[in-house]
Amino acid sequence: MKIVLDHITKKFPNINKKEKSEVTAVDDFSYEIPDGKLVALLGPSGCGKSTILNLISGLEKPTQGKVFFGDDDVTGLPAENRGVGLVFQNYALYPHLTVRENIRFPLENLKGDKKLSKEEMEEKVQRVAKLVQIEALLDRRPSEMSGGQQQRVAIARALVKKPKVLLLDEPLSNLDARLRLQTREELRRIQLETGITTIFVTHDQEEAMSISDYIVVMKEGRLMQKGVPQKVYDSPDNLFVAKFLGTPQINVFSGEIKDNALFIGKDKIRDGINSIDKKVYVGVRPEGFEPSKDGVLRCEFQKLEVMGRDASILSHNDNFDGTVIRSIIPSDTEVKTTGGEIVFNLKPWKTFVFDSVSEERILID
């Protein structure tokens, strides 16, 4: 099921009753979610991700704009008639019911020609339990299960009615790191097996990039960039996206374009820049540094941290916008410093330039 969000705006009353102005949670947001794909809505807390999910599900109505499922305008359609499966952060399982009863619950509320017999409901429960690999746990209660198992029950309950769309609102945030990794892989497997259009809300960029067909990066209710995860990482449209994606975070320097060259402080790091003279930000991914005695960027060496396959060089530069520059290199790379100074070459495809005012990317190649 293709989903189209057409110039969606959502405003809420200000919780401070003395303030008459409204709070804009989603601001003129347009995006088409392709049929059968897994799309992650990614951004910091309060950026409007969950509000988008609620607008798609019908739990909220847009202040302006329309929501389409395929070619059908569902903007005014009640949530219960949209064919949507929802999985929340807190699982929302009924503690007094068994796993079987929790999964079966949505089927028991079907009426009219959709009503099912006990045998039909049991067949559907068994099928979806097998899909999420909890068929041996059907007689347990939620309190007798781990967090990851409870999450699978919640997913099974959302899938049992064969929804057109599956909406996941930070479903892994309550799990520990190891279980989160395992469960996100299971989510991707389930989505591929079912082919259900899935929207996944998270603030964890690693999570989003690892399992999504497409990501949508949001800030303050606005769409900042969309696309295939690796392409967005490799070619950020603005400084916010560049800083939000990547672990460790991108290293940002104050720089300038002068006489058709790019400078960080007194170091000329690139010639042949086709731009007027201006102040800029220069972002370099941690993997974009190459130690070299003939390098272009001089930094004050602090220490080397070896982490198995990789090593991390910690250094400082007076033009750096932060506390420590972190450069990731292969652990077998020989690192030479002279008088406490280390010199780097910068990989052009890992180095980005942004306007100092608009923070939009400047293409310099």
C-alpha positions in Angstrom: 0.0 0.0 0.0 1.5 3.3 -1.1 1.1 6.2 1.4 1.1 9.8 0.3 1.4 12.7 2.8 0.4 15.8 0.9 1.5 19.1 2.5 0.6 18.0 6.0 0.6 20.5 8.8 -0.4 19.7 12.4 -0.7 22.3 15.1 -1.5 21.8 18.8 -2.8 24.3 21.4 0.1 25.7 23.5 0.2 24.0 26.9 0.9 27.4 28.4 -2.6 28.8 28.4 -1.3 32.3 28.6 0.2 31.9 25.2 -2.4 32.2 22.4 0.0 30.9 19.7 -0.2 27.3 18.6 2.6 24.8 18.5 3.5 23.5 15.1 4.4 19.8 15.4 4.5 19.0 11.6 5.2 21.8 9.1 4.1 21.4 5.4 5.4 17.9 5.2 5.1 16.0 1.9 6.4 12.5 1.2 5.4 9.4 -0.7 6.1 6.1 1.0 6.4 3.4 -1.6 4.3 0.2 -1.5 6.0 -2.7 0.3 9.0 -0.7 1.6 10.3 -0.1 5.1 10.8 3.7 5.7 12.3 5.1 8.9 11.3 8.5 10.2 14.5 9.7 11.9 15.2 12.8 14.0 15.7 14.1 17.6 12.9 14.0 20.2 10.2 16.5 19.5 10.8 16.7 15.7 7.4 15.4 14.8 8.1 11.7 14.0 5.4 10.2 16.2 2.9 12.9 15.2 3.4 11.8 11.5 2.7 8.2 12.6 -0.5 9.3 14.4 -1.6 11.2 11.3 -1.1 8.1 9.1 -2.9 5.9 11.6 -5.9 8.3 12.0 -5.3 8.9 15.7 -4.7 12.6 14.8 -6.3 14.7 12.1 -4.1 17.1 10.2 -4.6 20.9 10.6 -3.9 21.2 6.8 -3.1 18.8 4.0 -4.3 15.3 3.1 -3.3 11.6 3.7 -3.7 9.1 0.9 -3.6 5.3 1.0 -3.0 4.4 -2.6 -5.3 6.7 -4.5 -7.9 6.9 -1.6 -8.1 10.0 0.5 -8.3 8.7 4.1 -7.8 12.1 5.8 -11.3 11.9 7.4 -11.4 8.1 7.8 -11.5 6.9 11.4 -8.5 5.0 12.7 -10.4 1.7 13.0 -11.3 1.7 9.3 -7.8 2.4 7.9 -6.4 -1.2 8.1 -3.4 -0.1 10.1 -1.3 -2.2 12.6 0.3 -0.2 15.4 3.2 -1.2 17.7 4.2 1.1 20.5 7.3 1.6 22.6 5.7 0.2 25.7 4.1 -2.9 24.0 0.7 -2.3 25.6 0.0 -6.0 26.2 -2.8 -7.1 28.5 -1.1 -8.6 31.6 -4.0 -10.9 32.6 -4.2 -12.5 29.1 -1.9 -15.2 27.7 0.1 -14.6 24.6 -2.5 -16.4 22.5 -5.3 -14.3 24.0 -3.3 -11.1 23.4 -2.7 -11.9 19.8 -6.3 -13.1 19.2 -7.9 -10.0 20.8 -8.1 -7.8 17.6 -9.8 -10.7 15.9 -12.5 -11.1 18.6 -13.7 -7.5 17.8 -14.4 -8.2 14.2 -18.1 -7.9 13.3 -20.5 -8.7 10.4 -19.0 -10.6 7.4 -15.5 -10.2 8.9 -16.4 -12.2 12.0 -14.3 -15.3 12.4 -14.9 -18.7 14.0 -12.8 -19.9 16.9 -11.0 -22.3 14.5 -10.2 -19.5 12.0 -8.9 -17.2 14.8 -6.7 -20.0 16.1 -5.3 -20.7 12.7 -4.4 -17.0 12.2 -2.8 -16.8 15.7 -0.7 -19.9 15.0 0.4 -18.6 11.6 1.5 -15.1 12.9 3.1 -16.7 16.0 5.2 -18.8 13.8 6.2 -15.8 11.7 7.6 -14.0 14.7 8.9 -17.2 16.2 6.9 -17.3 19.5 4.7 -20.4 18.8 6.1 -22.2 21.8 5.2 -19.3 24.1 1.4 -19.0 23.4 0.3 -20.1 26.9 2.6 -17.8 28.8 1.6 -14.4 30.2 3.6 -11.2 29.5 5.1 -11.2 33.0 6.7 -14.5 32.2 8.5 -13.2 29.1 11.6 -11.1 28.3 11.3 -7.7 26.8 12.2 -9.0 23.3 9.6 -11.7 23.5 7.0 -9.2 24.6 7.9 -7.1 21.6 7.3 -10.0 19.3 3.9 -10.5 20.8 3.0 -6.9 20.2 4.2 -7.3 16.5 2.2 -10.5 16.1 -0.9 -8.7 17.5 -0.5 -5.9 15.0 0.0 -8.4 12.1 -2.8 -10.8 12.8 -5.5 -8.8 11.0 -3.2 -8.5 7.9 -3.0 -4.7 8.0 -2.3 -2.7 4.9 0.3 -0.6 6.8 2.4 -1.4 9.9 3.4 1.5 12.1 6.2 1.1 14.6 6.8 3.9 17.2 10.3 3.4 18.7 9.6 -0.3 19.3 13.1 -1.2 20.3 14.0 1.6 22.7 13.2 -0.4 25.9 15.5 -3.2 24.9 19.2 -3.6 25.9 21.8 -3.1 23.1 22.3 -6.8 22.2 18.6 -7.6 22.2 17.9 -4.4 20.2 20.3 -5.6 17.5 18.7 -9.0 17.3 15.1 -7.7 17.3 15.7 -5.1 14.6 17.1 -7.9 12.3 13.9 -9.8 13.1 11.8 -6.8 12.2 13.4 -6.6 8.8 12.9 -10.3 8.2 9.2 -10.1 9.1 8.7 -7.0 6.9 10.4 -8.7 3.9 8.3 -11.9 4.4 5.0 -10.1 4.7 5.7 -7.3 2.2 3.7 -4.9 4.3 4.4 -1.2 3.9 6.1 -0.3 7.2 6.9 3.1 8.8 9.5 2.9 11.6 10.0 5.8 14.0 13.3 6.1 15.8 15.9 8.6 17.0 18.6 6.0 16.6 20.4 6.7 13.3 22.3 3.4 13.3 19.0 1.5 13.8 17.3 3.4 10.9 20.2 3.0 8.5 20.7 -0.7 9.1 17.2 -2.0 8.2 15.4 0.7 6.1 14.9 1.0 2.4 14.6 4.7 2.8 15.1 7.2 5.6 13.4 10.6 6.2 15.4 12.9 8.4 13.3 15.5 10.3 13.9 18.6 12.3 11.3 20.7 14.1 8.4 19.2 12.0 10.1 19.7 8.7 11.6 17.3 6.2 15.3 17.9 6.0 16.4 15.1 3.6 15.0 11.8 2.3 16.6 8.9 0.4 18.5 5.6 0.5 20.3 5.6 3.9 23.8 5.3 2.5 23.3 8.0 -0.1 22.0 10.4 2.5 25.0 9.7 4.7 27.4 10.1 1.8 25.8 13.3 0.5 24.0 15.3 3.2 22.0 18.3 2.0 22.8 20.4 5.1 24.8 20.6 8.3 22.0 19.2 10.5 21.8 16.0 8.5 25.6 15.7 8.3 25.8 16.0 12.1 22.8 13.8 12.9 24.0 10.8 10.8 27.2 9.0 11.7 28.9 7.5 14.8 31.2 9.0 15.8 29.7 12.3 14.7 31.1 14.3 11.8 34.0 16.7 12.7 33.0 20.3 12.0 35.5 23.1 11.5 35.1 26.9 10.9 36.6 27.7 7.5 36.5 30.1 4.6 36.6 30.2 0.9 39.2 32.8 -0.2 40.8 33.3 -3.7 39.1 30.1 -5.0 40.6 28.0 -2.3 39.2 26.4 0.9 40.9 27.1 4.2 40.7 25.8 7.7 42.6 28.5 9.6 45.8 29.0 7.8 45.8 25.6 6.2 44.7 25.4 2.6 42.9 22.1 2.2 41.6 22.5 -1.3 42.3 24.5 -4.5 40.1 25.2 -7.4 36.9 26.2 -5.5 34.4 27.9 -7.8 32.7 30.2 -5.3 32.8 33.7 -4.0 34.8 34.4 -0.8 32.7 33.6 2.3 32.8 32.0 5.7 31.9 28.3 5.7 31.7 25.2 7.9 33.8 22.3 6.8 32.6 18.8 7.9 34.9 15.8 7.7 33.7 12.3 8.5 35.9 10.5 11.1 36.9 8.0 8.3 37.9 10.9 6.1 41.3 11.6 7.7 44.6 10.1 6.4 47.7 10.7 8.5 50.5 12.0 6.2 53.6 14.0 6.6 52.6 15.8 3.4 49.0 16.4 4.6 47.0 19.6 4.4 45.5 19.9 7.9 47.7 20.3 10.9 46.3 19.3 14.3 47.6 19.0 17.9 48.0 15.3 18.7 46.4 14.1 21.9 46.3 10.3 22.0 45.7 7.1 20.0 43.0 4.6 21.0 43.2 1.2 19.5 39.8 -0.7 19.3 40.6 -4.0 17.6 40.0 -3.5 13.9 40.1 0.3 14.0 42.0 2.9 15.8 40.9 6.4 16.8 43.2 9.4 16.8 42.2 12.2 19.1 43.5 15.6 18.3 42.7 19.3 18.5 42.5 22.3 16.1 41.7 25.9 17.1 39.1 26.0 14.3 37.3 22.9 15.4 33.7 23.3 16.6 33.8 20.9 19.5 36.1 19.5 22.2 38.1 16.7 20.4 38.6 15.7 16.8 38.1 12.0 16.3 39.7 10.4 13.3 39.1 6.7 12.5 41.8 4.7 10.8 42.8 1.0 10.4 44.5 -0.2 13.5 47.6 -1.3 11.6 48.2 2.2 10.2 51.5 3.7 11.4 50.9 7.0 13.1 53.8 9.5 13.2 53.7 12.8 15.2 56.3 15.6 15.3 56.6 17.8 18.3 53.0 16.9 19.3 51.6 17.8 15.9 49.9 15.4 13.5 49.1 16.2 9.9 46.2 14.8 7.8 45.2 14.6 4.2 41.4 14.8 3.9 39.4 12.4 1.6 37.4 14.7 -0.8 34.4 12.4 -0.8 34.3 12.5 3.0 34.7 16.3 3.2 31.6 18.6 2.9 31.3 22.4 2.9 28.3 24.3 4.3 27.3 27.9 4.1 27.9 29.5 7.5 24.5 31.3 7.5 22.0 28.9 5.9 24.0 25.8 6.8 23.0 24.4 3.4 25.7 22.3 1.6 27.9 24.1 -1.0 29.0 21.8 -3.9 32.7 22.6 -4.5 33.6 19.8 -7.0 
